[in-house]
């Protein structure tokens, strides 16, 4: 395991380590002494501030944070499952904002888990269990109705694996959710948005209530980017989610109801037999 070195200024150097999914980089945040950005093969994955785990920097993570905030009254502990670990950013967020929550992180890349545990250790008092398993295999181990929230943020080579895009997969998600529980997924796509449209159509075949939050330019098919899909068997707080997403530093838009159904454009439901990985980002997607 590579070790970070100290700069002459006293700040940490980047950490660059081969992991199962490519090359992981932990880049120090110049504005926050214990802030770090995780990249895999140069694609930004997540940001974490060990001094302030409730601070979410990436726009898509802020949108997922809004979903977390609105899943239950403020401060109430949650049972949460995180498919995809990254830097454990959202699990840290829940632990900070909802003490006594019980969480499971499922991350297939065991080397990445070791890297994050070594350099960005979790609070030992947090009730967070990390499983080094494939996301779908880990989900199969969760009891029926256990979770208040399932968050999916899974990428391999900057693409969501095919077996995590199907109706059968979402059926497993719904199995582990408690009544009224919520599923939130980070999706990526670009013009003509065929992947996101198909994911919305697929979620609609499993869940009666949906919403989609993204940058307006992404929703219009003008550029590649992230969208957060939210699904539940109970009504969603769409008005409040819309207000929060619109008020972010990078304002987004929320689609739901008939507008979201129209957005799918007649896309077919994805099954295990027809599933494909999400599209690869263009070379310029992560220019910094």
C-alpha positions as CSV (number, residue, x, y, z in Angstrom):
1,X,0.0,0.0,0.0
2,X,1.4,3.4,-1.0
3,X,1.9,5.9,1.8
4,X,1.2,9.6,1.5
5,X,4.2,11.9,2.2
6,X,4.2,15.3,3.8
7,X,4.9,18.3,1.7
8,X,7.4,20.9,3.0
9,X,4.4,23.2,3.7
10,X,3.0,20.6,6.1
11,X,0.2,19.5,3.8
12,X,-0.2,15.9,2.5
13,X,0.8,14.8,-1.0
14,X,-1.5,12.9,-3.3
15,X,-1.7,9.2,-2.8
16,X,-1.7,7.1,-6.0
17,X,-2.4,3.4,-5.7
18,X,-3.4,0.6,-8.1
19,X,-6.7,-0.9,-7.1
20,X,-8.8,-3.6,-8.6
21,X,-10.7,-1.1,-10.8
22,X,-7.8,0.8,-12.1
23,X,-5.6,3.5,-10.5
24,X,-6.9,5.3,-7.5
25,X,-5.8,8.8,-6.6
26,X,-6.5,10.7,-3.3
27,X,-6.0,14.4,-4.0
28,X,-5.7,16.8,-1.1
29,X,-8.3,19.6,-1.0
30,X,-6.2,22.9,-1.0
31,X,-9.0,24.7,0.9
32,X,-9.6,22.2,3.7
33,X,-6.8,20.5,5.7
34,X,-8.5,17.1,5.8
35,X,-10.4,17.2,2.6
36,X,-9.7,14.7,-0.1
37,X,-11.0,13.9,-3.6
38,X,-11.0,10.3,-4.8
39,X,-10.4,9.7,-8.5
40,X,-10.3,6.3,-10.3
41,X,-8.5,6.3,-13.6
42,X,-8.7,10.2,-13.5
43,X,-12.5,10.2,-13.2
44,X,-13.6,12.0,-10.0
45,X,-15.6,9.6,-7.8
46,X,-16.2,11.4,-4.5
47,X,-15.0,14.1,-2.1
48,X,-14.8,13.8,1.7
49,X,-13.9,16.2,4.4
50,X,-12.8,14.3,7.5
51,X,-13.3,17.4,9.6
52,X,-16.8,18.0,8.3
53,X,-18.4,14.9,6.9
54,X,-21.7,16.7,6.5
55,X,-20.2,18.9,3.8
56,X,-21.0,17.5,0.4
57,X,-19.0,19.1,-2.5
58,X,-20.0,17.3,-5.7
59,X,-23.3,18.4,-7.1
60,X,-24.6,14.8,-7.5
61,X,-23.7,14.0,-3.9
62,X,-25.5,17.1,-2.7
63,X,-28.6,15.9,-4.5
64,X,-28.3,12.5,-2.9
65,X,-27.8,14.3,0.4
66,X,-31.2,16.0,-0.1
67,X,-32.8,12.6,-0.7
68,X,-31.2,11.4,2.6
69,X,-32.4,14.5,4.5
70,X,-36.0,14.0,3.2
71,X,-36.2,10.3,3.8
72,X,-37.1,10.7,7.5
73,X,-37.5,13.6,10.0
74,X,-34.2,15.3,10.8
75,X,-31.9,13.4,13.1
76,X,-33.9,10.1,13.0
77,X,-31.5,7.1,12.5
78,X,-31.8,5.2,9.3
79,X,-31.0,1.7,8.1
80,X,-29.1,2.4,4.9
81,X,-27.4,0.3,2.2
82,X,-24.8,1.9,0.0
83,X,-24.0,0.0,-3.2
84,X,-20.6,1.3,-4.3
85,X,-18.3,2.6,-1.6
86,X,-16.1,5.3,-3.1
87,X,-14.6,7.3,-0.2
88,X,-17.7,6.3,1.9
89,X,-18.8,9.9,1.6
90,X,-22.6,9.4,2.0
91,X,-22.2,6.9,4.8
92,X,-20.2,9.4,6.7
93,X,-22.8,12.0,5.9
94,X,-25.6,9.9,7.4
95,X,-23.5,9.0,10.4
96,X,-22.8,12.7,11.0
97,X,-26.4,14.0,10.5
98,X,-28.3,10.9,11.8
99,X,-26.3,9.4,14.7
100,X,-27.1,5.8,15.6
101,X,-27.9,5.0,12.0
102,X,-27.0,1.4,11.0
103,X,-25.4,1.2,7.6
104,X,-23.9,-1.3,5.1
105,X,-21.5,-0.4,2.4
106,X,-21.1,-2.9,-0.5
107,X,-17.9,-2.3,-2.6
108,X,-16.5,-5.0,-4.9
109,X,-13.0,-3.4,-5.0
110,X,-11.3,-4.8,-2.0
111,X,-8.1,-2.8,-2.7
112,X,-10.1,0.4,-2.8
113,X,-11.7,-0.4,0.5
114,X,-8.3,-0.9,2.1
115,X,-7.0,2.4,0.6
116,X,-9.9,4.3,2.0
117,X,-9.8,2.6,5.4
118,X,-6.1,3.4,5.7
119,X,-6.0,7.0,4.6
120,X,-9.6,8.1,5.3
121,X,-10.6,6.1,8.3
122,X,-14.2,5.9,9.4
123,X,-15.3,7.0,12.8
124,X,-14.9,3.9,15.0
125,X,-18.1,4.8,16.7
126,X,-20.2,4.8,13.5
127,X,-22.4,1.8,12.9
128,X,-21.0,1.2,9.4
129,X,-20.2,-2.3,8.1
130,X,-18.2,-2.6,4.8
131,X,-18.5,-5.7,2.7
132,X,-16.1,-6.3,-0.2
133,X,-18.7,-7.9,-2.5
134,X,-20.3,-7.3,-5.8
135,X,-23.2,-4.9,-5.3
136,X,-25.9,-7.3,-6.4
137,X,-24.4,-10.2,-4.4
138,X,-24.2,-7.9,-1.3
139,X,-27.8,-6.8,-1.8
140,X,-28.9,-10.4,-1.8
141,X,-27.6,-10.7,1.7
142,X,-29.8,-7.9,3.1
143,X,-33.0,-9.1,4.8
144,X,-36.4,-8.3,3.4
145,X,-37.7,-4.9,4.4
146,X,-34.6,-4.0,6.3
147,X,-33.6,-0.7,4.6
148,X,-35.1,2.7,4.9
149,X,-32.7,3.8,2.1
150,X,-30.7,2.1,-0.7
151,X,-28.2,4.3,-2.5
152,X,-26.6,3.0,-5.7
153,X,-23.4,4.7,-6.9
154,X,-21.6,2.0,-8.7
155,X,-19.1,2.4,-11.5
156,X,-16.5,0.2,-13.1
157,X,-14.3,2.0,-15.6
158,X,-16.6,5.1,-15.2
159,X,-19.6,2.9,-16.3
160,X,-22.4,1.3,-14.3
161,X,-22.2,-2.4,-14.7
162,X,-25.0,-3.9,-16.8
163,X,-26.3,-6.2,-14.1
164,X,-27.1,-3.2,-11.9
165,X,-29.4,-1.6,-14.6
166,X,-32.2,-4.2,-14.9
167,X,-35.7,-4.6,-13.6
168,X,-34.6,-7.8,-11.8
169,X,-32.0,-5.8,-9.9
170,X,-34.5,-3.1,-9.0
171,X,-36.8,-5.9,-7.8
172,X,-34.1,-6.9,-5.3
173,X,-33.8,-3.3,-4.2
174,X,-37.5,-3.1,-3.6
175,X,-37.4,-6.4,-1.7
176,X,-34.9,-5.0,0.9
177,X,-36.7,-1.6,1.3
178,X,-39.1,-1.1,4.1
179,X,-42.6,0.2,3.2
180,X,-42.1,3.9,2.3
181,X,-38.3,3.4,1.9
182,X,-36.4,5.1,-0.9
183,X,-34.0,4.1,-3.6
184,X,-31.6,6.7,-5.0
185,X,-29.2,6.1,-7.8
186,X,-26.4,8.1,-9.4
187,X,-26.7,7.8,-13.2
188,X,-24.5,9.2,-15.9
189,X,-25.3,9.7,-19.5
190,X,-25.0,12.1,-22.4
191,X,-26.8,12.9,-25.6
192,X,-29.3,11.3,-26.6
193,X,-29.8,10.2,-23.0
194,X,-30.8,6.7,-24.0
195,X,-29.4,5.1,-20.8
196,X,-31.2,7.5,-18.4
197,X,-34.4,7.3,-20.3
198,X,-34.3,3.5,-20.1
199,X,-33.4,3.6,-16.4
200,X,-36.4,5.8,-15.7
201,X,-38.7,3.4,-17.7
202,X,-37.2,0.4,-15.8
203,X,-37.7,2.0,-12.4
204,X,-41.3,2.9,-13.3
205,X,-42.0,-0.8,-13.9
206,X,-40.9,-1.6,-10.3
207,X,-41.8,1.5,-8.3
208,X,-44.9,3.7,-8.5
209,X,-43.3,6.9,-7.5
210,X,-40.3,8.5,-9.3
211,X,-38.3,11.7,-9.5
212,X,-35.2,12.7,-11.5
213,X,-32.8,15.5,-10.4
214,X,-30.0,16.8,-12.7
215,X,-28.4,19.8,-14.2
216,X,-30.8,21.3,-16.8
217,X,-28.2,21.0,-19.5
218,X,-27.9,17.3,-18.8
219,X,-31.7,16.9,-18.9
220,X,-31.9,18.7,-22.2
221,X,-29.3,16.3,-23.7
222,X,-26.7,19.1,-24.1
223,X,-23.8,17.5,-22.3
224,X,-22.7,14.4,-20.4
225,X,-23.3,14.4,-16.7
226,X,-24.9,13.0,-13.6
227,X,-28.6,12.5,-12.8
228,X,-30.0,11.3,-9.5
229,X,-33.0,8.9,-9.8
230,X,-35.3,8.6,-6.8
231,X,-37.9,5.8,-6.5
232,X,-40.3,4.6,-3.8
233,X,-43.6,2.8,-3.2
234,X,-44.8,5.9,-1.4
235,X,-45.3,9.6,-2.5
236,X,-42.0,11.5,-2.7
237,X,-41.5,15.1,-1.2
238,X,-41.1,16.4,-4.7
239,X,-41.8,20.1,-3.9
240,X,-39.2,20.2,-1.1
241,X,-36.7,18.2,-3.2
242,X,-37.2,20.6,-6.1
243,X,-36.6,23.6,-3.8
244,X,-33.4,22.2,-2.4
245,X,-32.0,21.1,-5.7
246,X,-32.7,24.5,-7.3
247,X,-31.0,26.3,-4.4
248,X,-27.7,24.4,-4.7
249,X,-24.5,26.1,-5.7
250,X,-24.9,24.3,-9.0
251,X,-28.7,24.6,-9.4
252,X,-30.5,21.5,-10.8
253,X,-34.0,20.7,-11.9
254,X,-36.3,17.9,-10.8
255,X,-38.7,16.1,-13.1
256,X,-41.6,13.9,-11.9
257,X,-45.1,12.8,-12.8
258,X,-46.3,13.2,-16.4
259,X,-43.2,15.2,-17.4
260,X,-40.9,12.4,-16.3
261,X,-43.1,9.8,-18.1
262,X,-42.8,11.9,-21.3
263,X,-39.1,12.2,-20.8
264,X,-38.7,8.4,-21.2
265,X,-39.8,8.8,-24.8
266,X,-41.1,5.2,-24.9
267,X,-37.9,3.6,-23.8
268,X,-38.1,-0.1,-23.2
269,X,-37.7,-1.7,-19.7
270,X,-34.2,-3.1,-19.2
271,X,-34.0,-6.8,-18.2
272,X,-31.1,-9.0,-17.3
273,X,-31.2,-10.4,-20.8
274,X,-31.0,-6.9,-22.5
275,X,-28.9,-5.0,-20.0
276,X,-25.8,-3.1,-21.1
277,X,-23.4,-1.0,-19.1
278,X,-24.0,2.8,-19.0
279,X,-22.2,4.7,-21.7
280,X,-18.5,5.6,-21.3
281,X,-18.0,9.3,-20.7
282,X,-16.4,11.3,-23.5
283,X,-12.7,12.1,-23.1
284,X,-13.4,15.7,-22.1
285,X,-16.0,14.8,-19.4
286,X,-13.6,15.2,-16.5
287,X,-11.3,18.0,-17.7
288,X,-10.2,20.0,-14.8
